[in-house]
Amino acid sequence: MKKAALVSTCICILLVAILFAPRIGARVLFSTVSPRQRYKVEVSQYRPFPFDERAVFLNVYRDGRTRTVHKLLYTGDFLDGDFRDLYLNPRFRSEDIYELGEVMNDGSTGRPGNLRIVNATQKEVSYLLIETGWYKLVVLDFKAGATADLSLQYSGGLSCQAQFANSGQRLASAVSIVDTSDSKESRQLSIIVRGGNVAIESPQPGLRPSHCCASDRPDPEHEWLY
């Protein structure tokens, strides 16, 4: 009995050690400064010991101070492509909008769209992570009551995660987008933060609720595993 109890204890300790083991092999893949040098964005990759998985995170600094820490962007293993090959050309689209990759990673393009982003709350949003196809866009420090209009190409669907400043509360939503084959009209899309939710809407038909969020990482409820 004592031997069995000892073995059971050792197994439990090993499982806890694996689950909470420190991330090793951390390295910065990208480090990008905004046009007016107010923001610095670092994209770092970790390999959680002892698995051959990779987790990529976003860290944001404004005026030298940390704004967003350890936001999960991507997970993969040895069967998946390198993050730097999947999400090319990290860049600031404007002073407070950062983007990585292209809609399609095979040279083709997605559907044209116009995206309006609205913060209809009285609180600042620390970030909005917007994803479609092989493209990620991050809106930083989105003020209460603010509105932004962007052109956007989309492929298959659209997802968004948001987090209020000085809060651990995360909001998430995702839709699949079904267009008719002969549709040439630019789609109007909206991402609206209101109350404790974020909604993705369009005046044109074809939006369907979808599992949140991106296909290359877990949903917000399971990000803690990384």
Secondary structure, 3 states (H helix, E strand, C coil): CHHHHHHHHHHHHHHHHHHCCCEEEEEEEEEEECCCCCEEEEEEEEEECCCCEEEEEEEEEECCEEEEEEEEEEEEECCCCCHHHHCCCCEEEECCEEEEECCCCCCCCCEEEEEEEEECCCCCEEEEEEEECCEEEEEEEECCCCEEEEEEEECCEEEEEEEECCCCCEEEEEEEECCCCCCCCCEEEEEEEECCEEEEECCCCCEEECCCCCCCCCCHHHHHHC
